[in-house]
Structures are given as C-alpha cells and as structure tokens.
C-alpha cells in the first residue's frame, strides 16, 4: 500500500489537490490511502473528506509534528509526504514510487537537472541555498536539496529511526530525519521536481523556525564531531 501524508492548515485548493493525487495514484497498480493531518480553522477538513481523504486532527503544533503523526498513522509500506498547496505537483508521484524501489528514502530535488523553482525572489533563493549549505557542510546531511519536503519513505526506515526521539517540531525536522536515517545506513535517492511557490517569493518560514534550524545544524555538527 502507498500512503500519502498531507499536513494542512487552511488550504483552499485541498479538494482539487486530492483529486489530482488520486488520478496519479490510479496509474499505479497498488492500493493507497490519503491522510490529511489537519490544523485548520476553516472548511479544509470537510473538503478533504469529500475528495476521499481520511482526516486526522493534528495533536501538536509544527510541521515536523504533523509529519510524525502522519507517518505513525500510515498503513502503507511506502509513505509519501508532500505540501498541500500545489507547491508539489502530483504528476511527480509515479517517479517517487519508481525510485523508492531502489532506495529507502527519496527526496524531491529542485537543484538537480530537471528540477527548478518557480516563483521565488532572490531573498527566498538565498535562504534556501544557505539552509542547504548548512545542512550539507555543518550537519553533514549530504543530500541534494535536503530541505525539500516532497519525499517518499519506506515504512521500514521507522523501525530504526524512532520518530518519538526526534526533537524537531517544525521545518528543521526535514534535516533531523535525514541525518538519523543516513547515520543508520539507509539509502537516500533523489528525483527532480518542479516546485511552484504558492506565496510567489514570500517565505513561509518564521524567524523562530530559521533560528531552530540553525540550532539543529549546530547540534548535529557537535554530535558528528563527538562520534569521530
């Protein structure tokens, strides 16, 4: 089974997104489920259910916590996590499912041939490039576009990576989970994706999230130093 995990918070296009995801999944001869981990105060949950998704109310704040809750609830052998605002195009789903047969984790990269970003200004590109630089050279997560949230995981990864022991609650979770998976010997592959920013240049990251990301990179750097 394939599980799609969608963290949501007031997503006006959630119905259309789920219908698009289902169309792509129906091209693959495998059963699937779509899980919406919701923190909305509008009609997002109703729209998601109407489109055929299972909606779970998010228990704890933060993107990282939403992803954790979705992964724990997922029944599939393959778990695919993506944004719920059409930033991540469902047309890439079959590429992830094909690639995950060779790897334990597949990351959608905007930085390899075939990948790109639409709608980012220079400041947003600088934030992303700096974050990826720190993830690679400070935290030691040597994966193309390690901050990308469009990913597929084999369920077996979480038999060795204990989600409850990961401290990250927000955006920085994307780095911590890769760090732990690589440390435990899991294979990480990449596929090119085209990322369309809903905000057209406006970063959704708060200053607090950026600070937490920096703290995590430093923490992982010292952890790496101590183990060598």
N, C-alpha and C positions, 0 to 999 in steps of 0.2 A: 504493500500500500504506500501511496505518496501522501504526505501531509503538507498542506500549505498553511503557514502561520502568518497572519496579518495583524500586527499591532495597530490599533486605530484610536484616533481621537478627533471627533467631528470631521468626518471625511465625506464631503458632498458627492463624490463620484464612486462610492463604495459599491453600489449596486452594479454599475457598469463595469467596474474592475472585476468583480467576482464572475460576472457573465463571461468576460474576456478570458479569465483564468480557466474557467470550465471548458471553453472552446479549445484551448491549448491542451488541457489535460485529456480531453476526449480523443486527441490524436495519438495518445499513448495508451497502449493496451494494458492498463493497470488500474485497480480500484484506487480511489482517492477520497480525501476529506479536506475541507477548507475550514480552518479555525480562525475566528476573529477574536483577538484579545482586546477588549474594548474599555476605553476610559473616557467615553463621550458623554456630553450632556445634551445631545440633540437626538435626531432620529436615525443615526448611523446604525445602531443595533437592529432596528426594525428593517431597514433597507438590506442589511447583510443577511438576515434570516430569510427575507423574501427572495433573495437571489440564490438561496440554498446553502448558506454557510451555517456553521454551528458557532454561536456567540457565547463567549465566556467573559464575565466581568473581571477586569484586571484588579487584582487584590492589592498590589503595591505600586507606588509611583515609579516612573522611569522607564525608558525604552528597554534597558537591559532586563529589568524585571518582567516586562511584558513578553520579551523573547523567551526568558527562562520558563515562565508559566505556560507559554505555548508549546515549547519543546517537551516539557513534562507531561502535558495533556495529550500530545500527539501519539497516535497509534501506528503511524507509518514506519516502514524500515528506512525510508528517505524522508527527511524533513526539509522543506524549502521555505526560507524566511524572506519576505520582501516588503517594501513600503506599500502603503495602502492608498497612495495619492496619484498613481500612474507615473511616478518618477521612474519606477522599474517596470519596463514593458513586459507584459505576459508572453509576448512572442519568443522571449529568450528561454522560457521554461523547458522546452524539449532539449535544448542544448545542455542545460544543467543536468537533466535526467540522464542524458547520454554520457556526459563526462563523469558523473558520480559512480559509474560502473568501474572506473579506473582509479578513483581517489576516495578518500574518506570524507573530505570536505572540498567543496567547490565554491570559489569566490568569484563574483561577477566583477571584472576589472574594467574601469574606464580608461586605463592607462596603457593597454597593450594594443597592437594593431587590430583594428576593427572596433575598438571601444572609443567612446568620446562622451563629452558632456555638452548638453545644450542648455543655455540659459544662465550660466554663471558669469559674473563680472570678475574683474581682476582680483579683487579682495577675496572673493569666495574661493577662487582657484588657489590663491596664496595660502589660505587657511588649510585647504585640503592637502596641498603639496607639503606644507610644513608638518601636518599631522602624520602623513605617510612617511616622511623623512624620519621623524622622531620614533615612530613605530618600528621602522626598519633598523635604524642605527643606535637608538637608545634602548628600546625594549627588546630588540633582537628578533622581531617578527618579520622575517624576510619573505614577504608575500606581496605580489603586485597588488596595489590598491587595498591594503589591509583594513582601511576604514570603511570599505564598501559594505552595505548592509544586505545586499542581494546575494544570498548564499544557500547552498544545499549541504546538509549534513547526513551522514549515515547514523542511524539511531545508536549503533554500537559505540560510537565515539563517547556517548554519555554513560557507558559502563565504566569508563576510566576517568573521564572528566566529570567531576561531581559539581553540578550546577549550583548546589547549595553552598559550596565552599568558595564560589567566585564572589568577590566583594563588590564588584562593579554593579551599579544600579542603572546607570544612564548609557550615553553614547559610547563611553570608554569600554563597555562590555565587549564590543566588537574586537578589540585588541586583546583583552584578557583571555577570551575563549580560544583565540588562535594561538596565543602564547602557550597555554596549557596543553592544547591538542598537539602542537609541534613538539613540546617537551616530552610528551608521552609516546612520540613516534608515529603519530598519524600523518598520512599523506595529504597535502593540500594542493589542489589544482586550480586553474583559473580559466574562465571563458570571457570573451569580450562582450561588453554590454554598452548600449547607448542609454545614457542617463539624462532624462528630461526633468529639469528642476521646476517644480510647481511654483516656487517663490520667485523664479527668474532673478537669481542673483542674491536674494536675501537668505542669509544663513539661518537655519532653524536652531542652531546651537546657541545656548546661553553662555554668558561669561563663566558661570559656575561650572557648566559642563566642560568647557575648554580647560578650566583650572583642574577639574577632576581628571581629565585626560592626561594632562602634564604630570600630575601626581602619580598616576598609574604607571606612566612610562618610566619615571624615576624609580618607582618601587620595583618594577620588573628588571630595570637595569641593575640595581643593587642585588636583587635576588640572583641574577645571572652571574654577577661578579663573585658572590659568596659561594656559588656552586662550582666555580672553576679554580 
